Amino acid sequence: MLVGAGVRRVAIIGGIRIPFARAHGAYATLSNQVMLTKTLGALVTRFGVHGMRLGEVAAGAVMKHPKDFNLVRECVLDSGLHPQTPALDLQRACGTSLEAAILIANKIALGQIDAGIAGGVDSVSDPPLVYPRIYQQLLLRAYRASSTWSRLKPFFGLRAQHFKPEFPNANEPHTKLSMGESCERMAQQWGITRADQDQLALESHLRAAQAWRTGFFDDLVVDCNGLKQDDNLRADSSLAKLARLEPSFDHSLRGTLTAGNSSTLTDGASSVLLASEAWAHMHGLPVLAYLTFGKAWAVDFANSPEGLLMAPAYAIPAMLRDAQLNLTDFDYYEIHEAFAAQVLCTLKAWESPDFCAKQLGLPIVLGSIDRTKLNVCGSSLALGHPFAATGTRILSTLAKILTNQHNVGGKIRRGLISVCTAGGMGVTAILESAI
């Protein structure tokens, strides 16, 4: 052990996020620093930790400017926390904030810290734009030069193409495919139909709309820049409307992924406060749930037929072995909806005797889940997906679901989290209610 002689339970105190906004909309002029600072400040206020020195704040962003090399520390300094609170930037694509939560949880469990915050932020509206490498090299030759003439000489090579900016994209460097193109291949490989994808997307919108109507999100979301609610939500969505949308990635007759059954480009931020039970009790804060297990995985999508977003299909059974649980031992399932097809491919893999035997080494199928327990308050298709912010959005949502339902039947309630990421990775976690 790095500190303690035993492992402590990790309590989820609660989370806060700002409404998620479609890219180039309500938050078009806001930076990652502004959005994350707003979220951290709201969390600090909500749980009364203003002026406190916490053990750590870990968060990150996928779309990040070079000037933001110390983004989280800068946000902490303006959050209301004691300025001696250390901060850490990390990034694991769409699993960033869930990975941050697991990191904070590990430190709490080992006794290194008593409390910490995990979070994530992303702005597609404020991307880092760069110019071609040939232009960069020209400028560096001029910078390194030792005489006036040698400093001027490289600029005689300037051409119009040097000034054409290169926009960031989500294409995988190894395959040159976008995430949507990769997921389209997964859908075809697993036989996922357009109708099934649209049905899952519709369920996400209707459940999220119901959660907003009933006030579920009221204490989880704070207004930001005039926005009070996630603006990607389509409460009036229908299968007929979804069916009219054209395929977005494969424009042939085989294409099934559309703007309606794929998550949209989104801006936003989220955060969660984690602590030991003793720390929570000392500060009079209720425990919503416990973060009990976490697991990261990766698949070789670049050199094999394995789908880019299939890593959670492996991470979940590995984590279940750690926890000595079965897939059906959960009351709620939160599977990040990067694409409806990705969710359905994962579920189908767990039901496949061939996949479970050959890829997972299981004697029987992992099993099926009750779809009425899946993403009961909607997920990324409806709420939006600011890459690094999704993990802690899910974490705080599931913790509240569990605390709302913990006394039903007098038994411990469990929730399962699964997040796929770029690079063929996945991050997963298990939560238990606090009875």
C-alpha positions as CSV (number, residue, x, y, z in Angstrom):
1,M,0.0,0.0,0.0
2,L,1.2,3.5,-0.8
3,V,-0.4,4.9,2.3
4,G,-2.9,3.0,4.3
5,A,-3.1,-0.5,5.6
6,G,-6.6,-1.1,4.2
7,V,-8.8,0.0,1.3
8,R,-11.5,2.6,2.1
9,R,-14.9,2.8,0.4
10,V,-15.2,5.7,-2.0
11,A,-18.4,7.8,-1.7
12,I,-20.0,9.8,-4.5
13,I,-21.2,13.0,-2.8
14,G,-22.8,14.5,-6.0
15,G,-22.2,16.1,-9.3
16,I,-22.9,19.3,-11.2
17,R,-22.8,20.1,-14.9
18,I,-23.8,23.0,-17.1
19,P,-26.4,22.3,-19.8
20,F,-24.9,20.6,-22.9
21,A,-25.1,22.8,-26.0
22,R,-24.9,22.0,-29.7
23,A,-21.5,23.1,-31.1
24,H,-21.4,26.6,-32.4
25,G,-24.5,27.6,-30.5
26,A,-25.0,28.9,-27.0
27,Y,-21.4,28.4,-25.9
28,A,-19.7,29.4,-29.2
29,T,-17.7,32.1,-27.5
30,L,-16.9,30.2,-24.3
31,S,-13.5,28.5,-23.8
32,N,-12.9,25.2,-22.0
33,Q,-11.5,27.2,-19.1
34,V,-14.7,29.3,-18.7
35,M,-17.0,26.2,-18.9
36,L,-15.0,24.1,-16.5
37,T,-14.4,26.9,-14.0
38,K,-18.2,27.6,-14.1
39,T,-18.9,23.9,-13.3
40,L,-16.3,23.6,-10.6
41,G,-17.5,26.8,-9.0
42,A,-21.1,25.5,-8.9
43,L,-19.9,22.2,-7.4
44,V,-17.9,24.1,-4.7
45,T,-21.0,26.2,-3.9
46,R,-23.4,23.3,-3.9
47,F,-21.5,21.2,-1.4
48,G,-20.1,24.0,0.8
49,V,-16.4,23.4,0.2
50,H,-15.5,27.0,-0.6
51,G,-12.0,27.8,0.7
52,M,-11.2,24.1,1.4
53,R,-8.0,22.4,0.3
54,L,-9.1,19.2,-1.4
55,G,-6.7,16.4,-2.1
56,E,-6.9,16.6,-5.9
57,V,-8.9,17.8,-8.8
58,A,-8.5,15.7,-11.9
59,A,-10.1,16.6,-15.2
60,G,-9.3,17.0,-18.9
61,A,-10.4,17.9,-22.4
62,V,-10.0,16.3,-25.7
63,M,-10.1,19.5,-27.9
64,K,-7.4,21.5,-26.1
65,H,-5.4,24.6,-27.0
66,P,-1.6,24.5,-26.3
67,K,-2.0,27.4,-24.0
68,D,-4.2,25.2,-21.8
69,F,-1.4,22.8,-20.8
70,N,-2.3,23.4,-17.2
71,L,-6.1,23.9,-17.8
72,V,-7.4,22.2,-14.7
73,R,-5.0,24.0,-12.3
74,E,-6.1,27.4,-13.8
75,C,-9.7,26.5,-13.3
76,V,-9.1,25.4,-9.7
77,L,-7.6,28.8,-9.0
78,D,-10.8,30.5,-9.9
79,S,-13.2,27.8,-8.6
80,G,-13.5,28.9,-4.9
81,L,-11.4,26.0,-3.7
82,H,-8.3,26.8,-1.6
83,P,-5.5,27.7,-4.0
84,Q,-3.3,25.0,-2.5
85,T,-5.6,22.4,-4.0
86,P,-3.5,20.5,-6.6
87,A,-4.8,19.7,-10.0
88,L,-4.1,17.2,-12.8
89,D,-4.9,17.3,-16.5
90,L,-5.5,13.9,-18.2
91,Q,-7.1,12.7,-21.3
92,R,-8.6,9.3,-22.5
93,A,-10.8,10.6,-25.2
94,C,-14.5,10.1,-24.4
95,G,-13.6,8.2,-21.2
96,T,-11.6,11.1,-19.8
97,S,-13.8,12.2,-16.9
98,L,-14.7,8.6,-15.9
99,E,-11.0,7.8,-15.9
100,A,-10.5,10.9,-13.8
101,A,-13.1,9.7,-11.3
102,I,-11.4,6.3,-11.1
103,L,-8.1,8.0,-10.5
104,I,-9.5,10.1,-7.7
105,A,-11.3,7.1,-6.2
106,N,-8.1,5.1,-6.1
107,K,-6.3,7.8,-4.2
108,I,-9.2,8.0,-1.7
109,A,-9.3,4.2,-1.4
110,L,-5.6,4.1,-0.6
111,G,-5.7,6.9,1.9
112,Q,-3.6,9.3,-0.1
113,I,-6.4,11.9,-0.1
114,D,-9.7,12.3,1.7
115,A,-11.7,14.1,-1.0
116,G,-11.3,15.1,-4.6
117,I,-13.1,16.3,-7.7
118,A,-13.2,14.6,-11.1
119,G,-14.5,16.3,-14.2
120,G,-14.2,17.0,-17.9
121,V,-14.9,19.7,-20.5
122,D,-14.9,20.1,-24.2
123,S,-15.6,22.8,-26.7
124,V,-16.0,21.9,-30.4
125,S,-16.8,25.5,-31.0
126,D,-13.4,26.7,-29.9
127,P,-11.0,24.3,-31.5
128,P,-7.2,24.8,-31.7
129,L,-6.5,25.7,-35.3
130,V,-3.0,25.0,-36.7
131,Y,-1.3,25.8,-39.9
132,P,0.5,23.3,-42.2
133,R,3.8,21.8,-40.9
134,I,5.7,23.3,-43.8
135,Y,4.7,26.8,-42.6
136,Q,5.7,25.9,-39.1
137,Q,9.1,24.7,-40.2
138,L,9.6,27.9,-42.3
139,L,8.9,30.1,-39.2
140,L,11.3,28.0,-37.1
141,R,14.1,28.3,-39.6
142,A,13.7,32.1,-39.4
143,Y,13.6,31.9,-35.6
144,R,16.9,29.9,-35.5
145,A,18.7,32.1,-37.9
146,S,21.7,34.1,-36.7
147,S,21.7,37.1,-39.1
148,T,19.1,39.5,-40.5
149,W,19.4,38.0,-44.1
150,S,19.1,34.4,-42.9
151,R,16.0,35.4,-40.9
152,L,14.4,37.0,-43.9
153,K,15.4,34.3,-46.5
154,P,12.8,31.6,-45.5
155,F,9.9,34.0,-46.1
156,F,10.7,34.2,-49.8
157,G,9.3,30.6,-49.8
158,L,5.9,31.6,-48.6
159,R,3.0,30.3,-50.6
160,A,-0.8,30.7,-50.3
161,Q,-1.3,27.1,-49.1
162,H,0.8,27.9,-46.1
163,F,-2.1,30.0,-44.7
164,K,-4.8,27.3,-45.0
165,P,-5.6,26.2,-41.5
166,E,-5.9,22.6,-40.6
167,F,-9.0,21.9,-38.5
168,P,-8.9,19.1,-35.9
169,N,-10.9,15.9,-36.8
170,A,-11.8,12.7,-35.1
171,N,-10.3,10.4,-37.8
172,E,-8.2,7.6,-36.4
173,P,-4.6,8.0,-37.5
174,H,-4.1,4.3,-38.2
175,T,-7.3,3.7,-40.3
176,K,-8.0,7.3,-41.5
177,L,-11.6,6.6,-40.8
178,S,-13.9,8.8,-38.7
179,M,-15.6,7.3,-35.7
180,G,-18.9,7.3,-37.6
181,E,-17.4,5.5,-40.5
182,S,-15.9,3.0,-38.2
183,C,-19.2,2.5,-36.4
184,E,-21.0,2.0,-39.7
185,R,-18.7,-0.9,-40.4
186,M,-19.5,-2.3,-36.9
187,A,-23.2,-2.0,-37.6
188,Q,-22.8,-4.0,-40.9
189,Q,-20.6,-6.6,-39.2
190,W,-23.1,-7.2,-36.4
191,G,-26.2,-6.8,-38.5
192,I,-27.6,-3.8,-36.6
193,T,-30.6,-2.4,-38.5
194,R,-31.5,1.2,-39.1
195,A,-34.9,0.6,-37.4
196,D,-33.3,-0.7,-34.2
197,Q,-30.9,2.3,-34.1
198,D,-33.7,4.8,-34.6
199,Q,-35.8,3.1,-31.8
200,L,-32.9,3.4,-29.3
201,A,-32.4,7.0,-30.3
202,L,-36.1,7.7,-29.8
203,E,-36.1,6.1,-26.4
204,S,-33.1,8.3,-25.4
205,H,-34.9,11.5,-26.3
206,L,-38.2,10.6,-24.7
207,R,-36.6,9.4,-21.5
208,A,-34.4,12.5,-21.3
209,A,-37.4,14.7,-21.9
210,Q,-39.3,13.0,-19.2
211,A,-36.4,13.4,-16.8
212,W,-36.3,17.1,-17.4
213,R,-40.1,17.4,-17.1
214,T,-40.1,15.7,-13.7
215,G,-37.2,17.8,-12.3
216,F,-34.7,15.0,-12.2
217,F,-31.9,17.2,-13.6
218,D,-32.8,20.3,-11.6
219,D,-30.1,19.8,-8.9
220,L,-27.6,18.3,-11.3
221,V,-27.5,21.2,-13.9
222,V,-26.7,24.9,-13.4
223,D,-27.5,27.6,-16.0
224,C,-24.7,28.8,-18.2
225,N,-24.6,31.7,-20.7
226,G,-28.4,31.9,-20.8
227,L,-28.9,28.2,-21.4
228,K,-31.0,26.3,-18.8
229,Q,-31.5,22.9,-20.5
230,D,-29.6,20.7,-22.9
231,D,-30.5,22.1,-26.3
232,N,-29.9,18.9,-28.3
233,L,-33.0,17.3,-26.7
234,R,-35.9,16.6,-29.1
235,A,-38.9,15.9,-27.0
236,D,-41.1,15.8,-30.1
237,S,-38.9,13.1,-31.8
238,S,-40.7,10.2,-33.5
239,L,-39.7,7.2,-35.5
240,A,-41.2,8.8,-38.6
241,K,-39.0,11.9,-38.2
242,L,-35.9,9.8,-37.6
243,A,-36.7,7.6,-40.6
244,R,-36.6,10.7,-42.9
245,L,-32.9,11.4,-42.2
246,E,-30.3,10.5,-44.7
247,P,-27.3,8.4,-43.8
248,S,-24.4,10.5,-42.5
249,F,-21.3,8.3,-43.1
250,D,-22.1,5.6,-45.7
251,H,-24.2,7.2,-48.4
252,S,-24.9,3.9,-50.2
253,L,-28.0,1.9,-49.7
254,R,-26.2,0.1,-46.8
255,G,-25.8,3.2,-44.7
256,T,-27.7,3.2,-41.4
257,L,-26.1,5.8,-39.2
258,T,-27.7,9.2,-39.3
259,A,-27.7,12.5,-37.5
260,G,-30.6,11.2,-35.5
261,N,-29.1,8.0,-34.2
262,S,-25.6,9.5,-33.7
263,S,-24.5,11.8,-30.9
264,T,-24.1,15.4,-32.1
265,L,-21.0,17.6,-31.7
266,T,-21.5,19.3,-28.3
267,D,-19.9,21.8,-25.9
268,G,-20.2,21.4,-22.1
269,A,-18.6,20.5,-18.8
270,S,-19.3,18.3,-15.8
271,S,-17.8,17.4,-12.4
272,V,-18.3,15.1,-9.4
273,L,-17.2,15.3,-5.8
274,L,-15.8,12.1,-4.3
275,A,-14.7,11.4,-0.8
276,S,-14.1,8.9,2.0
277,E,-17.1,8.1,4.2
278,A,-15.4,9.7,7.2
279,W,-14.7,13.0,5.3
280,A,-18.4,13.1,4.1
281,H,-19.6,12.5,7.6
282,M,-17.3,15.1,9.1
283,H,-18.6,17.7,6.7
284,G,-22.3,16.7,7.0
285,L,-22.6,15.7,3.4
286,P,-24.8,12.8,2.3
287,V,-23.4,9.8,0.4
288,L,-25.4,9.1,-2.8
289,A,-23.6,6.0,-3.9
290,Y,-20.2,4.2,-3.8
291,L,-17.8,3.8,-6.7
292,T,-16.7,0.3,-6.2
293,F,-15.0,-1.0,-9.4
294,G,-13.4,0.4,-12.6
295,K,-11.8,-1.1,-15.6
296,A,-10.1,0.2,-18.8
297,W,-9.6,-1.9,-22.0
298,A,-8.5,-1.6,-25.6
299,V,-9.0,-3.5,-28.8
300,D,-6.7,-3.9,-31.8
301,F,-9.0,-2.2,-34.3
302,A,-6.1,-1.2,-36.5
303,N,-4.8,-4.6,-37.4
304,S,-7.8,-6.8,-37.0
305,P,-11.5,-6.9,-37.9
306,E,-12.4,-5.8,-34.4
307,G,-14.7,-2.8,-34.2
308,L,-13.2,0.6,-33.1
309,L,-15.8,1.0,-30.3
310,M,-16.0,-2.6,-29.0
311,A,-13.6,-2.3,-26.1
312,P,-16.4,-2.1,-23.5
313,A,-17.6,-5.5,-24.6
314,Y,-14.3,-6.8,-23.2
315,A,-13.9,-4.4,-20.2
316,I,-17.3,-5.2,-18.7
317,P,-16.8,-9.0,-18.4
318,A,-13.3,-8.4,-17.0
319,M,-14.7,-6.0,-14.4
320,L,-17.5,-8.4,-13.5
321,R,-14.9,-11.1,-12.8
322,D,-13.2,-8.6,-10.4
323,A,-16.4,-7.9,-8.7
324,Q,-17.7,-11.5,-8.8
325,L,-20.9,-10.4,-10.4
326,N,-23.0,-11.3,-13.4
327,L,-24.3,-9.0,-16.1
328,T,-27.8,-9.4,-14.7
329,D,-26.9,-8.4,-11.1
330,F,-27.6,-4.7,-11.9
331,D,-30.7,-2.6,-11.5
332,Y,-29.5,0.1,-14.0
333,Y,-27.2,0.3,-16.9
334,E,-25.6,3.4,-18.3
335,I,-24.1,2.8,-21.7
336,H,-22.7,5.9,-23.4
337,E,-24.5,6.5,-26.7
338,A,-21.8,7.7,-29.0
339,F,-23.9,6.0,-31.6
340,A,-27.1,3.9,-31.2
341,A,-25.3,1.2,-33.3
342,Q,-22.4,1.1,-30.9
343,V,-24.7,0.4,-28.0
344,L,-26.5,-2.3,-29.9
345,C,-23.3,-3.9,-31.1
346,T,-22.1,-4.2,-27.5
347,L,-25.4,-5.7,-26.4
348,K,-25.4,-8.2,-29.3
349,A,-21.8,-9.2,-28.5
350,W,-22.7,-10.2,-25.0
351,E,-25.5,-12.3,-26.3
352,S,-23.3,-14.0,-29.0
353,P,-22.1,-17.6,-28.1
354,D,-19.3,-17.2,-30.7
355,F,-18.0,-13.9,-29.4
356,C,-18.3,-14.9,-25.8
357,A,-16.5,-18.2,-26.4
358,K,-13.7,-17.0,-28.9
359,Q,-13.1,-13.4,-27.7
360,L,-14.0,-13.5,-24.1
361,G,-13.2,-17.1,-23.3
362,L,-16.5,-17.7,-21.6
363,P,-18.2,-21.1,-21.4
364,I,-21.6,-19.4,-21.9
365,V,-22.9,-16.1,-23.2
366,L,-22.4,-13.1,-20.9
367,G,-26.1,-12.5,-21.1
368,S,-28.8,-10.0,-22.0
369,I,-29.9,-6.9,-20.1
370,D,-33.4,-5.6,-19.5
371,R,-33.7,-2.6,-21.9
372,T,-36.1,-0.9,-19.5
373,K,-33.2,-0.5,-17.1
374,L,-30.9,1.0,-19.8
375,N,-30.2,4.8,-19.8
376,V,-33.4,5.5,-18.0
377,C,-32.9,9.2,-18.0
378,G,-31.7,9.3,-21.6
379,S,-28.0,9.5,-22.6
380,S,-25.7,11.0,-25.2
381,L,-28.0,10.8,-28.2
382,A,-30.5,13.1,-26.5
383,L,-28.4,15.1,-24.0
384,G,-25.3,15.6,-26.2
385,H,-21.7,14.5,-25.9
386,P,-19.0,16.9,-25.0
387,F,-16.3,14.3,-25.3
388,A,-14.4,14.6,-22.0
389,A,-17.5,15.6,-20.0
390,T,-19.7,12.6,-20.6
391,G,-18.2,10.3,-18.0
392,T,-18.9,12.4,-15.0
393,R,-22.3,13.4,-16.4
394,I,-23.1,9.7,-16.4
395,L,-21.6,9.1,-12.9
396,S,-23.6,11.8,-11.2
397,T,-26.8,10.8,-13.0
398,L,-26.5,7.1,-12.0
399,A,-25.5,8.0,-8.4
400,K,-28.7,10.1,-8.1
401,I,-30.8,7.3,-9.7
402,L,-29.4,4.8,-7.2
403,T,-30.1,7.1,-4.2
404,N,-33.6,7.8,-5.4
405,Q,-34.3,4.0,-5.5
406,H,-32.0,2.6,-2.8
407,N,-34.7,1.7,-0.3
408,V,-37.0,-0.1,-2.8
409,G,-37.2,-3.6,-1.4
410,G,-34.5,-2.9,1.2
411,K,-31.6,-4.2,-1.0
412,I,-28.4,-2.7,-2.4
413,R,-28.9,-1.3,-5.8
414,R,-26.2,-1.5,-8.4
415,G,-25.5,0.4,-11.6
416,L,-23.1,-0.4,-14.4
417,I,-21.3,2.2,-16.5
418,S,-19.8,1.7,-20.0
419,V,-18.1,4.3,-22.1
420,C,-16.4,3.7,-25.4
421,T,-13.6,6.0,-26.6
422,A,-11.5,6.9,-29.6
423,G,-8.4,4.8,-30.1
424,G,-10.3,1.6,-29.6
425,M,-10.5,2.0,-25.8
426,G,-13.3,1.7,-23.2
427,V,-13.7,2.7,-19.6
428,T,-16.2,1.1,-17.3
429,A,-17.3,1.3,-13.6
430,I,-19.7,-0.1,-11.0
431,L,-21.7,1.9,-8.5
432,E,-23.6,0.7,-5.5
433,S,-26.3,2.5,-3.6
434,A,-25.6,3.9,-0.1
435,I,-28.1,2.2,2.2
